[in-house]
Amino acid sequence: MLGVTCRECHHLISGTKYTAVPKLAAAASVSLRSFSTKNTQLVWGLYPPENTRAIKVGSKRTRVANVRLQHSQHSSSVSEEETERFSQLAKNWWDTKGSMKALHSMNKLRVPFIRDNLLLQGHGNSHTSKPLSGVSILEVGCGAGILSEPLSRLGASVVGLDSSKEVLTVAKSHRGNDTELEDLQYLDFWLEDIVALGTLKFDCVIASEVIEHVNNPEDFIKMCTNVLKPGGSLFVSTINQTQISYLLGIFVAEKILNIVPKGTHDWNKFVTPTEVNGFLANANCHMRKMIGMRYNPLQDKWTWSSDKDINYIFHATKQLEDEALDEENLEAVNV
C-alpha cells in the first residue's frame, strides 16, 4: 500500500469525480481510474475495481480497497498485545460453556437493551418479527460475532470490525451461508479505517466489553461518534475501576474461578462512569441511560443492578446538527 498511513489515504470518489493526492498519484504504480456501479458509492485508494469489496450499510453500498490501510504503531482503538491474546482464544469463542460463556449469557441483557433503546429513538419497527429492520449497526471489536449475530437476526444491517484475523475467521465460519444473516459482514479493519474513509455513517455503533482493552478510551469514544449519523446511538458496556471490580473481576474471575482467561483484563484500563461522561461531553454526545449489571458465575446469569461498581452499560446519542449549531450560536452570544 505504498507505506502510507490512514491520514494520508482517505481518498474518495463521488460518482466518477476524483479527489486526488498528488504525491500518492505520482508514487502509484497503477493508473488512477474511475469506476461506477448502480446505487453504489465508491471509495478508492490506489486500487482498480477487481481489488475492492463492497460494504453494505443499510441500503447503501460502498466499495473499499481489499488491502488494509497501514497504520502508525500508536492506535487509539487497537492494542497489539490485546489482539494477540484474543487471537489465541479464537477457537473457543462459540463454546457457550467455555471461557466466553459470560459473553454469551450477557446477550440476555444487552441485546434487548440495545433493541429497546433503538426503538425508543425511532429506529426500526416494534410491530414486526424483525424490529431492527433498516437499522445500520457498526460493532467495533465484534470478536467472533456473539453479539453481531443476534442483532442481525433482529433485522439490522450489521458490520463487525475486529483487529484479530483469527477471530474473524471463526466469525465468518459460524455465520456460514445462513440466509438470515445475509446483512451481516465482518471486516478486518480498524475503527481508524472507517473514520478515515469519511463517508460511512451508521445509525448505531456498539463497543461491548471493548473500551477497557483500547489504548486511548477518550479518542476511541470520539472515533465511535465520528462514524455515527447525527442523532445516532452509541452503546458501550464495560467495567468500572473500583476495588470490588478488581477483587471480583480479576482476582476471583481470573485467578480463582478461572471463568475468564488469565490476563484478560488490566484494572488500570478500566473506565469509570465519571470518565465516560467526560468523554461523551467532549464528543458532542448526550447520555441517555446508564445501568449496572451483575454476573453470577455459579448460575451463569446476568441481572440488572442499581449500582455500577463492577459492570455497566450505557446508551448515548450524538448531537443532531441543529443542536450543535444552537450551542455554537449560544457560545458566540456569550462571547
N, C-alpha and C positions, 0 to 999 in steps of 0.2 A: 504493500500500500504506500510505497514511496517514503515511508518513515514519517508520515505526517500525524499530527495529533488531532483530537476531536475538534479543538478550537479552530484548526486550520481546514477542517474538512466538512463543514456543513454547507454544501453547495446544493442549490435547489433548482429544479426545473418546474415551472408552472406552465402546463401545456407544452409548447415547444420552444419557449423562450429561455435563454441561458443567463445565468449569473455566474460569471467565471472568475477564478482567481489566477491572475497572470503567472505567478511563479510556479503554481502547480501545473497549469496548462503547458508551460514550457518544459517542465520536467517529465511530463507524461510520455510514455512510450506507446500509448494507444490514442486514437483520434477521439476528440470530444464530439459526440454526435447526439442529436435529439432523437427521442422515440416516444410514441404515444399509443395508448390503447383507450378504448371507450370507457368512460366513467372511472378513469384511473388517474390519480395524481402521481407524478414521477419524481423521485428523489435520486440524485446521482452523486457519485464520487468521480471516479475516472473509469467507469465500467460500462460496457455495452449491455444491451438488454439480456443476453443469454447468461450473464454473470450476476443477475439480480434476482430477487424474490419479492413476492407481494406480501404486504402486511395488511390485513383487513381490520379496520377499526369501524365497527358498525357496518354501514352500507358502503363505506368508502375504502378504496384500496390504494395503498402507497407502495411503490417499489423501492427497495433499498439494495445496496451492494451486498453480495454474498460474503464478502470478506469483512470481518470485524475491524473496526477502527483501532488504530494503535494509540494507546493512552500513555500519559505520563505515569510514573510509578506511584504518585500520590493521588489516589482516588478517594472521593468522599463516600462513595457507595459500595466500594468493594475492598475487602481485606484479603490479600492472597493467602494469608495464614488461615483465615476462617474458611475460605473457599476450599482449600486443601483438606481441611478437617471434615467438611460436609461431603466432599467427594468420596472420602473413604467410607462414608455411611450410605452411599447411593443404593446398594443392593438391598438394604433393609428398609427403605423408605415406605414401601407399601405393606410392610408387616404390621398389622394392627395390634399385635401382641408384643412387638419388639421395641426397640429404642425410640421409635417415633409414635408410640401409641398415644401419648399425651396430646400430640398434634391432631391425631385422628379424632379423639374424643372431644377436643376443643371445638370441632366443627359444629357440635350440637348447640354451642353458644354463638360462635362468631358468624356462621352462615345466616341464621335468622336475624342477628344484629345488623349485618350488612344489608340483607334483603329489606328488612322493615324500614331502616333509616333511608335507604334509597327511595323506597315507595313514598315515604313521608316528604321527600324532597321533590316529588313529582316525576321521578323516573320509573319507567316500567308500567305495568298494569296488574293490579292485585286480583283482578277478576278472571285471570286465565291460568292455565296449568304451567305457563312459562312467564311468571311475573316480571322477570328482568329482561324480557324480550326487547331488543332495541337499545339496551344499555351497553356502552363500551367500557370495559374494565381493563386496567393495566395492573397486574400483580407483580410487584418488584420483590425478588427473592422468592420465587414461586416454588423452589425445590422440585420435587417430583410430581407436583400438581394436586396435593391433598386438598387444598382449598380451591384451586382453579377449576377442577372438575365439577364439584357440586354447583358452583356458581354458573358454569357453562350449562349444566343440566337445567338450571332455572331460566335459561333462555338468553343469558348475557353473551356478548361477543367478548371473549377474554384473550388477552395477550399476556403470556407469562414470561418474565425475564429471570435468568439466573446466570451467575458467573461460573457455575460448575458444569462443564460439558458432560461429565459422567452422570450427574443427577438429571440433567435434561434428557439424556439418552433413556433413562428409566421412565421419565415422564412421558416421552413420546411413545415408548413401547406400551405403557399402560393405557394410554389413550387409544392406541391402535387405530382401527378403522371404524370406531363407534360413530354411527351417523348422528347420534345425539350430541356428539362433541365436535361437530364439523366446524364450529365457530371458535374453537379453542386452538390457539397457536402458541408454540414455545420457541423462544428466540435466545440464542447465545449472544446476547447483547448486554451491555452495562446500561444503567439508567442514564449515564452521561451521553451514550449514543443517541438515545431517544430525545434528550434535551437538545443535543447538537443538531439533529435533523430540523427541529424548529417547527414542523408542520403537523406532527402527530399530537392530537389533544384528545383526552378521554373524559367521559362522564364521571369516572371513578378511578382512583388509584388506591391500591391496598399494599401495605407492608406489614405483614403479620409475623411477629417474632423475628424481626429483621433488624430494626434500628439499633438494638443492643449489640449488633455484630459489625456495624459500619465504622469507618474511621472518623467521620465528622457528622454527628447526628443533625446539627443545625443546617449544614449545607444539604444534607440528604433530604430534609423536610422541604427546603426551598426548591430542590430539583423535582420532588414529587409534585409540588404545587405548580411548578413551571409547565408540566405536561397535562395539567387539568384544564378543562374548559372553565370559563367564568361561571361561578355558581356550582362547580363540580365538587364531588365529595372525596375526602381523604379518610381512610380508615387505617388505624395503626394499633396493633396490640404489642405489648412489651412488658418489661419487668422493672419495677420501681427499685431505686437504690436505697434500701433500708437494711438495718441489721437483721430483721427477720427474713428478708429476701436472700441474704447471704446464707443464713442458717438453714432455711428450708429449700431455697432454690439451687444452692450449690453444695453445701456441706452434706445435707441429708439426701437430696435428689441424686447427686453425682457420686458421692463418696461412701454413702451407707446403703441406700436402697438401689442404687445403680439403675434408676428409671430414666436417667438422662446420661449419655456418654460422658465420661470424664473429660474435662477441659472444654465442654460446650460453651460455658459462659464465663465471662470475666466481669466480676462485680463492679470494677471501675468503669465499665462501659454502660452500666445500667443507667436509665434516664428517669428523672423524677417528673411528676406531673407539673411541678412549677417550671422546670426547664422546658417541658413541652409547650406550655402556654406561651413562654417567651419566644420559642422557635416559631410558633404559629403566628404570633403577632408580627414578627419580622417578615413572615412570608405572606402577609395580607390574607390570613385565614381566620375564620370565626370558629371557635369551639362550640359544637352543638351538644355533645353528650360525652361524658367520660364515666366509666363504671368499672368497679373492681371485679376480679374473678378469683375463685379459689379452686384448687385441684386436690382431690382426694386420691392418692396413688393406690390405696388398697381397693377402692371401688372403680378406679379409672374413670372418675366422673368429675366434671366441671360444674360449678354453680356460681351464680351471680353473688357478689358481695358488696356490702355497704362501704367497706374500706378498700383502699388501693395500696396496701402495704407490700403486696407481692406482685401479682399480675393485674394488669388493667388494659382496657381497650377504649379508644376514643374515636369519635366521628367529628370531623371538621369540614367546613366548606370554604371554598375560595371566594373571595370578594367578586361580586358582579362588577362589570366595567363601570356602570353608573355610580356604584358605591365608592369605587376608587376615585372617580372624578369628583364626587361630592367631598371626599376627605381632602383632596388636593386643593379644591376651591376654599375649603374652610381654613386650611393652613395658610393659604395666600391672604385671606382676610385677616387672620390673626397676626401675620407679619406686618 
